[in-house]
Amino acid sequence: MTQRTTDQARDTDGGIDLAGPAPVGADGGGTPPTDASCPTCGGATATALTSYVYAIGRVEARFPRLSVEKEFAQVTGRGDSAGLTDQQAFYSVLSEPENRYLVRQLCWVMTVQGLETYLLAPTDPTEYSRLVEAIRPEPDPRDVDAVVGARGSIAPPELCNGLMLPIVWFDQIYSFDRGDFIKALPRPEKASAEQFEATAAEVLDRVMQMTDNAGATDEHRALNYLAMRYPAIYTQTAELFSRDFALTGVETRSSPLSGTRRIVDVIFSSTNRTTDFTEKSLVRVDVTEEFPFLVTKMTPYLDR
């Protein structure tokens, strides 16, 4: 990222541009962590000092100050927005390359379960386009966004209209429609499309509704990673439903394999509706660095 002075990092009406080194950020400055605390440098020191986030929620764009809102209105008025809804016009203006300066001026807020949880800023300024894509011209309540990045300091109140939230410097955003996500999952041969979609929806809801899941702890990062990137949890649950089992629990805990690396065990419990017999399955996820990955595929688990 090109280094600029503090004055250059500020916009013309006194706000703070998250794209430059204004006085907020993971290291006390406005830039992402650098040198020893760099979240993407791959060193042991970086891993130890950085708090990573893998969160599932919704991305929203907000006006941080009245001047930005007025500038946006003037730009919209110069364009052709006849017949567009407010949201479509909003998306259309931000999608134009010449209006990229407005994209940088907006507050990008991630909500989890309807609660304002993080302010988002890209580690690479070219990634602002991902934020624009996340707001969508025709949003749907079923839309889902997953954000992967490093958690920084709390934003000052003047940054985003009084919101004092942690800043997450993201490296990746997944944005998708919930229905399309479920339909794209591999379906077991014995399950009908309708049955499997209902099963997958219930598993996804169970993950997303777990208490206080802001995607900041090792356990929650592992769980959110599996929900987004490991379709076997949906396929196996559908197979268990066909055998008259109900999904009765999802447990996360530090793995006994943890040592130099941080490994999380995720245990899925399913109980037979007739006999009350419970089957458990284990998946292991490595969450040492920014991007979690699978250590052990889903296997039967016995309590010790």
C-alpha angles and dihedrals in degrees: 000000000000111000117235135176121261091254091053090050092059122082124234097268098050100269126131124252110218090203092071138046099282116153098281133076148094094299098038091272131087096257128083116267111293139192111359094007096044107137093210102041093091098222126134091244092053091051093050096049102041127084109211129205131206103175134172119206141087131307118221133183119220137178110249095196140015092247091059091049091050092048090051091051091052092051091048091050092056092055135068107265099149111140094012125121117237090258093048091050091047091052093043093055094047092047093062112098092222089060095055089111088067091052089057092049096054126091112244109206128187116208123197116199088347094306122118102245113158144012110226129220128168121240086216116045090217088068093073085096089069090058091052091050090051095061093057126201091247109030121198128200087238094060115119132195126193119198125197119190150096124296117235134183129306113281117243114249093249092061098072114011095286098317108140101192134143114270115234115203100208130204097181140024125188114198122183145145111260093227093050090048092054094045090052093058116104109259124217113246094239096050123084118231091249094050094047095048090052090049094048091048091053093049092048091049091049091055096044094047097053111125119274095351102166090149093244103111124073091246095051093044089054092048094047091047090054092048092054104032111024112068093178091083089063095042095050093046090053090052090051091050088056087057091053096259124141125211102246106168149009115199128184127192142152111280121239084231091068113116123120086000129049111241124182125203114214113195122194116199123200124182127203109243092218106037101025088229111152126215121194132200128195131212123180122210129188110222099169095118138026097283115053119214139189118268100172127017120230110296135165113278130207123195113244 
